[in-house]
Amino acid sequence: MARATGHCLCGAVRWEYDGEIGAATICHCEDCRRMGGSAFNVSARMQADRFRIVQGTLGSFTKRAESGNEITRHFCTDCGSPIHGDSPSRPGRIFVRGGTFDDPDLVRPSDQFWTVSAVDWAHIPPDLPAFEKDRT
């Protein structure tokens, strides 16, 4: 059994998970782009009954997605960082946002979906100038 921990940007919300971390997925749908403010969303599948918020308070927002499924997204009420999502269409599962993991190496995307909505610039060209930290 694996153990994972994570937190939001400001540190007000902390979470813990004891169990196997499921496959991570990349979603290109418009809702995920808008929710995360980026080209796509990365989330790892987990068993809901093994996940717990150990510090802080979550807010939530529920919306019917283009798929027709209702999805509730949970976030830090202080800094707005998305923490996880769940849906009645996936009972017993939650999808924890990859960027909240204390150890990001635990997140291993296995597939991507809603690629019909992917933005043209969602890939990083290998010849794009790269900097280890800042440009300075």
Secondary structure, 3 states (H helix, E strand, C coil): CCEEEEECCCCCCEEEEECCCCCEEEECCHHHHHHHCCCCEEEEEEEHHHEEEEECCEEEEEEECCCCCEEEEEEECCCCCEEEEECCCCCCEEEEEHHHECCHHHCCEEEEECHHHCCCCCCCCCCCCCCCCCCC
